[in-house]
Amino acid sequence: MLLILAVGLAACDVFSTLVDGWKYAKAVETDLEASTGVKPEVGFHWRNGRLESVTVAFPRLYEAKPLPELAETVRRAVGNRFKQAPDDIVLSFSLGKSASARTARLSDAD
């Protein structure tokens, strides 16, 4: 009986963590959309009750702010919404099809 109760409570805790994490991720998406004008996708990874990582993926390059400033905006949004600081925050951008994307030209040192 005690084992069944323990398993049931553990399952509730896992479910609660997932639901809360989803709410926090959606709140970060909303905050970042308001501050950048672009809505990213936010994912998270919990392990043993610890927030290991939060991933923020923008659908395209964001060029309105320098990258360090955008990174700080993301760090602040994640810190304000998730109830614990993650071990890592991963920031990414989709580059889309390479034929339509802008390319940087590297100069030859010859």
C-alpha positions as CSV (number, residue, x, y, z in Angstrom):
1,M,0.0,0.0,0.0
2,L,2.8,2.4,0.9
3,L,4.6,1.6,-2.3
4,I,1.5,2.4,-4.4
5,L,1.1,5.7,-2.5
6,A,4.8,6.6,-3.1
7,V,4.6,5.8,-6.8
8,G,1.4,7.8,-7.1
9,L,2.9,10.8,-5.4
10,A,6.0,10.6,-7.6
11,A,3.9,10.5,-10.7
12,C,1.9,13.6,-9.6
13,D,5.2,15.4,-9.0
14,V,6.5,14.5,-12.5
15,F,3.2,15.6,-14.0
16,S,3.2,18.8,-12.0
17,T,6.8,19.6,-13.1
18,L,5.9,19.0,-16.8
19,V,2.7,21.2,-16.6
20,D,4.6,24.0,-14.7
21,G,7.5,23.8,-17.1
22,W,5.2,24.1,-20.0
23,K,3.5,27.2,-18.4
24,Y,6.9,28.7,-17.8
25,A,8.1,28.0,-21.3
26,K,5.0,29.6,-22.8
27,A,5.4,32.7,-20.5
28,V,9.1,33.1,-21.7
29,E,7.9,32.8,-25.4
30,T,5.3,35.6,-24.7
31,D,7.9,37.8,-22.9
32,L,10.4,37.4,-25.7
33,E,7.9,38.1,-28.4
34,A,6.9,41.3,-26.6
35,S,10.5,42.5,-26.3
36,T,11.8,41.3,-29.7
37,G,8.8,41.1,-32.0
38,V,9.7,37.5,-32.8
39,K,8.2,34.5,-31.1
40,P,10.7,31.8,-30.3
41,E,10.0,28.2,-29.3
42,V,11.1,27.4,-25.8
43,G,11.9,24.0,-24.5
44,F,13.3,22.7,-21.2
45,H,14.9,19.6,-19.7
46,W,14.4,18.6,-16.1
47,R,16.2,15.8,-14.4
48,N,15.6,14.7,-10.8
49,G,13.8,17.9,-10.0
50,R,16.6,20.1,-11.3
51,L,16.3,22.3,-14.3
52,E,19.2,21.3,-16.5
53,S,18.6,23.4,-19.6
54,V,16.3,25.8,-21.4
55,T,16.4,26.0,-25.1
56,V,15.2,29.2,-26.9
57,A,15.0,28.8,-30.7
58,F,14.2,31.8,-32.9
59,P,12.6,31.0,-36.3
60,R,15.2,33.2,-38.0
61,L,18.2,35.4,-37.4
62,Y,17.5,38.3,-35.1
63,E,19.4,41.3,-36.1
64,A,17.7,44.2,-34.3
65,K,20.0,43.9,-31.3
66,P,23.6,42.7,-30.9
67,L,23.9,39.1,-29.9
68,P,25.1,39.8,-26.3
69,E,22.1,42.1,-25.7
70,L,19.7,39.5,-27.1
71,A,21.4,36.8,-24.9
72,E,20.9,39.0,-21.8
73,T,17.2,39.6,-22.8
74,V,16.7,35.8,-23.0
75,R,18.6,35.1,-19.8
76,R,16.4,37.7,-18.0
77,A,13.1,36.2,-19.4
78,V,14.1,32.6,-18.4
79,G,15.2,33.8,-15.0
80,N,12.0,35.7,-14.4
81,R,9.7,32.9,-15.4
82,F,11.2,29.6,-14.4
83,K,11.2,29.0,-10.6
84,Q,14.9,27.9,-10.6
85,A,17.9,28.9,-12.6
86,P,18.8,26.3,-15.3
87,D,22.3,24.9,-15.5
88,D,22.5,26.1,-19.1
89,I,20.5,28.2,-21.6
90,V,20.8,27.3,-25.3
91,L,20.0,30.1,-27.8
92,S,19.6,29.1,-31.4
93,F,18.4,30.5,-34.8
94,S,16.9,28.8,-37.8
95,L,18.7,29.8,-40.9
96,G,16.1,28.5,-43.3
97,K,16.9,27.4,-46.8
98,S,20.5,28.1,-47.7
99,A,19.6,29.4,-51.2
100,S,17.4,32.2,-49.7
101,A,19.5,33.1,-46.7
102,R,22.0,35.9,-46.7
103,T,25.6,34.7,-46.8
104,A,28.8,36.3,-45.4
105,R,31.7,36.5,-47.7
106,L,35.1,35.5,-46.4
107,S,38.1,37.3,-48.0
108,D,41.0,35.2,-49.2
109,A,44.3,35.9,-47.5
110,D,46.2,35.1,-50.7
